[in-house]
């Protein structure tokens, strides 16, 4: 079966300069918070070991997302495109943008699409000048993505800003309501606002949830699973958040969750393929 890991950052190029690799002790400490052991490939910063782990687990493709961040570091779209090209069939690339200049941001999206990247990753609270998701400076970008059927991934959970207010789901709710035809995936699943973000997804059918690492050993996991078995069965995205959790170990753990088999198969590949507009 094809398996797509929706949030997997390989140890290559600009990813190595981000805090998830440059601050290994911090990363491994967070891994422990989830009750997991660090991935050998992450500690060794080895793409060969990562591909080996993916093969052993049966993970077909990983979604590598660009990043433009003052908090966590930057991964250029050029780096993501180069990774996708160097490892054909193993990674799906998603672009990032600098939202400070609307025209430049649109050009970045156009250039990224021409280079084979399939979506846009936004991290409003982590930008050098933090924004809320419903900041009006982002609205022309949302409009462009909606008009051109470009899926948008948004980091709106976990430590996604300088304080907790940047993850409050009302900001996501407003964006999803104002752009109802734009597919919007929430990485980190809106955690810790589990009930609130589940309600947003209940009322906004264009919202997908990817709790990734915050599903593992964290409060609210049962509620995510209940929703995945029900109304979110077509809008829940499987993701390990590697390198914070081993892609192989996370998948083994995920398969133990009380998720109906027919739903499990959908979560592991079809939902991500549908969201990203890629072939299964």
N, C-alpha and C positions, 0 to 999 in steps of 0.2 A: 504494500500500500504506500502511496505517496504521502510523505509527511512534510509539512512546511512549518518550520519554527519561525514565528512571526517577529521575534526580537533576538537576533543573534549577531553579536559584534565580533568579527574575526580578528585575531592578533596580527593585523597588517596595517601598514601605512599610517594614516592619521589616527586610527583607533589607538595605536600604541602610545600616543601623546596625551590621550584623555585620562582622566583620573582612574578609570576602571582598570587600566593597565599600569599607569605610572605610580599609583599608590596601591601597590599590591596588598600591603598589610590591611589597609582599610577595606579593600574588596573582600579579602578572605574573612575578615571579621563579620562583614555583612552576610557572607555565605553561611557562617556559623549561626547567625541569628535565625536562618531558615532551617536549621537542623541538618545542613548539608556539609559535605567536605569539598574543599577547593578542587577545581578541575586541574588535572596535570597540564593540560594544554595551555590554560590561562597562566599558570605559574611559570611555565617554560616559554610562554609567548610563542608557541609553535603552531603554525597553521597545519602542518602535517599531522600533529597529534590531534588537532581539532577535527580534521577530516576523517581521521581514523575513528574517533569517538562518534562522529555522526554516522559513519558507515556501520559501526557495531550496533548503534541504536536503531538504524533504519531511517534516519532523518535525511530526506532527499535534498531539501533546499532550506537555506536560512535567509531571512530578510535582514539585510544590512542597511542601516539608516544613517544618512549623513547627519551632521550635527553642527549647529552654530550656537555656541554657548559661552557665556562669561563664567558660569559656575563650573562646568564639567569639561570644557575643552571643545575643540572644533575638528570635525572631519569633513573635508571638502567633497563636493559632488564629483570632482575629478578623481579623487581617491576611490570613492565608491564605484564609479564606472570602471576604473581600472581593475578593481577586485573582481567585479562581475565578469569582465572580459578575460581575466587571467584564469578564472576557474569556471568555465562554462557549465551551466546546468546546476551549479551548487549554490549560487547566491542570487537573490532578487534585490535590486538596488532601489532605494528610496532617497530622494533628494532632500536637502535642507535649504533654507533661504535666510538672507539677512533682510528683515522686514523694515529696516529704517528708511529705505528708499523704495517706494512702490514700483517704479519703473524698473529698477534694477532687480527687484525680487521677481517680477514677471519674466524678465529675461533669463534669470537663473533657472526658473522652472522650464522655460522653453528649451534652453540649452541642455538641461538635464534629461528632458524627454527625448531630445535628438540623440543623446548618448545612451539611451536605453533604460533610463531610470523610470519607474512606473508610478510613483506617487510623491507626495510632499510630506515631510516630517516637520512639525512645528513644536517648539518648546517655549511657549510664551514667557513663563515665569523664570526661565533659565537664561534668557537673552541678556546681553551686557546691560541693557536697560530693561528690567523686567516689565512684562505686560500681563494683564489678565487675558484670558482666552477671548473675551468679548470686547477687547480694546478696538476702537473704531479704526485704528491704523491697520489692523489686519483684515478688515472687511473687503477691501478691493481684492485681496489675495483669495479670500474665500469665494468671492463672486467669480473670479477667473477659474478657479478649480471647479466650481459647480457648473459653469458654462461649458467647460471642456472635459467633463467627466473624469476629473483627476482625483483619486482618493487621497484623503488627508489623514495623516496620523498625528495625534496630539498627545504630548506628555502632559497629563493633567492628573497626576496622582503621585504618591510617594513624596520624595523631596524635590518637587518640581518648581520650587521658587524660594525666595528668601524667607517666607513665612507661610503658615498653613492656609492663609486666605487665598493663595494662588491655586489651590486645588479644590476649592469649594465648587461643587458641581453646577451651581446656578449659572456660572459663566458658560459652561459647556451647553447647558440647556438653551440659553439664549442664542448661541451660535447655531445649534442644530435646528432651532425653530426658525431662525432667520434665513437659513440656507437648507431647506428640507430635501433638496435633490443632491446635496453633497454628502458622499459617504464619509463618515468621520469615525475613526477608530481611536479609542482612548487607551494609550499604553499606561501601564501600572494600574489600569482598571479603576481610576478615580479613588484609589485607596488613600486614606482610611474612611472615606465617606461612602461606605458600601451600600447601605440602604438608599441613600440619596441618588447615587449614580445609577443604581439598578432601576430606580423610578424614572430617571431621565431616559434610560434605554427603553423602558416600558412605554413611555409616551412619545418617544422620538424614534421612528423606525429606521432612520438613517444612521443611528448610533450603534457602533460595534464596541465591545469591551474586550480588552486583553489584560487581565490582571497580572500576567506573567509572574515575576518573583513574589508578588504580594498575595498570590494564591497559596503559596507554600509555607505552611506553619504559621500563618498570620490570622488574626481575628477577622471574622467575616467570611472565611473560605467556604463554609457550608452554604452561605447565602448565594455566593457566586455559583456554586455547583448546582444548587436548586434552580437557579435561573437558567443555567446552561442546559439542564434537563428539560426545561419548559420553554418559555417564550423567547429565550436567547439562543435556542439551539442552532439557529441560522446566523447568529451575529456574535458568537463567542469565538475568540481567536486564541489558539494555542501558542504559547511563547514561553521560552525558558528564561529570558533576560541574561543569557550567557554574555560575559564571563562571570556574572555574579553567582550563577548556579550552573553546574555542569550540564550541558545539553543532554548528555546521555543519562545522567542520574535523574534529571528533572523529568524526562520522558518516562522512565521506569516508575517514578513516583506518581506521575499524572495518571498512568494506566491503572493505578490501584484505586482511584477515586470512584465513588458510586455513580458513574455516568453510564446511561444505557448504551449498549454496544453500537446501535445504529447512530446515536448521537456522537459517540466518541469518534467514529470514522469521519463524521462531518467536521468536528472540531479540529481534527488533526490535519486536514488539508483543504476540503472543499470550501469552507468559509473564507479562508485566507485567499484562495485562488479567485473566488468570486469578488471579494473586496478589492483585490489588486488588479483585477481584469487580466489575469494571466491564465494560460491553459493549465488544466489539472495534470 
